[in-house]
């Protein structure tokens, strides 16, 4: 399962790909969404860039984005369920 909705939050499985040429949602990768991130996976730089990218992409304050599995390439993002997120999930 790529995502789960619990109350007013959504938990999305993510495969992070650091050191990419640009930040983008690359598509579905198994049971996760692959997200390319420009920053390297050094000292949390990729996680910070991921939060910044998701914040801009879905118009969510950075403080409301939670990452589980910070040191792993497979992560879980916990986001508030707003209209932009709903539309994105419907497009999967």
Secondary structure per residue as TSV (DSSP state, phi and psi in degrees):
chain	resnum	aa	ss	phi	psi
A	1	X	-	360.0	128.2
A	2	X	-	-75.4	-38.2
A	3	X	E	-147.3	160.3
A	4	X	E	-134.3	142.2
A	5	X	E	-107.8	125.4
A	6	X	E	-128.7	118.7
A	7	X	T	55.3	-120.3
A	8	X	T	-106.1	21.8
A	9	X	E	-122.6	156.4
A	10	X	E	-125.9	137.2
A	11	X	E	-108.2	117.9
A	12	X	E	-114.7	128.6
A	13	X	E	-78.0	130.4
A	14	X	E	-129.3	138.6
A	15	X	E	-107.4	109.4
A	16	X	E	-86.8	136.3
A	17	X	E	-121.3	92.4
A	18	X	-	-72.5	171.7
A	19	X	S	61.2	32.5
A	20	X	-	-87.5	167.0
A	21	X	S	-71.9	-29.8
A	22	X	S	-154.0	161.7
A	23	X	-	-78.0	127.1
A	24	X	E	-164.8	156.9
A	25	X	E	-86.5	114.2
A	26	X	E	-87.7	-16.4
A	27	X	E	128.3	-163.5
A	28	X	E	-89.9	136.8
A	29	X	E	-131.8	93.5
A	30	X	T	65.1	-121.0
A	31	X	T	-101.9	29.1
A	32	X	E	-142.1	169.8
A	33	X	E	-102.8	127.9
A	34	X	E	-86.6	127.7
A	35	X	E	-124.1	121.6
A	36	X	E	-84.7	135.3
A	37	X	-	-127.2	133.8
A	38	X	S	-66.6	-37.3
A	39	X	S	-70.5	150.3
A	40	X	-	-75.9	160.0
A	41	X	S	-84.8	61.9
A	42	X	S	-128.0	126.6
A	43	X	T	50.1	39.4
A	44	X	T	77.7	6.8
A	45	X	H	-62.2	-42.0
A	46	X	H	-66.0	-39.4
A	47	X	H	-63.8	-41.8
A	48	X	H	-63.5	-42.6
A	49	X	H	-66.0	-38.0
A	50	X	H	-61.8	-45.8
A	51	X	H	-62.0	-44.0
A	52	X	H	-61.8	-44.4
A	53	X	H	-64.2	-48.2
A	54	X	H	-63.4	-39.0
A	55	X	H	-58.9	-46.7
A	56	X	H	-69.7	-44.0
A	57	X	H	-61.6	-40.9
A	58	X	H	-112.2	8.9
A	59	X	T	54.2	52.4
A	60	X	-	-119.7	135.0
A	61	X	-	-60.0	138.7
A	62	X	G	-55.3	-34.0
A	63	X	G	-67.2	-16.7
A	64	X	G	-96.3	1.5
A	65	X	-	-99.8	126.0
A	66	X	E	-115.6	134.5
A	67	X	E	-112.1	130.0
A	68	X	E	-110.8	137.0
A	69	X	-	87.2	45.5
A	70	X	T	-58.5	-32.7
A	71	X	T	-95.2	1.4
A	72	X	S	-104.7	154.1
A	73	X	S	-73.4	-28.4
A	74	X	E	-93.9	117.4
A	75	X	E	-125.4	169.8
A	76	X	E	-122.4	128.9
A	77	X	E	-101.6	132.4
A	78	X	E	-112.5	117.0
A	79	X	E	-125.9	151.8
A	80	X	E	-68.4	145.6
A	81	X	-	-88.8	93.4
A	82	X	-	-105.5	-178.4
A	83	X	H	-61.9	-41.7
A	84	X	H	-63.2	-41.0
A	85	X	H	-65.7	-44.4
A	86	X	H	-57.9	-45.9
A	87	X	H	-62.4	-41.1
A	88	X	H	-62.7	-46.1
A	89	X	H	-63.9	-37.2
A	90	X	H	-66.1	-27.6
A	91	X	T	-79.7	-10.2
A	92	X	-	-72.2	360.0
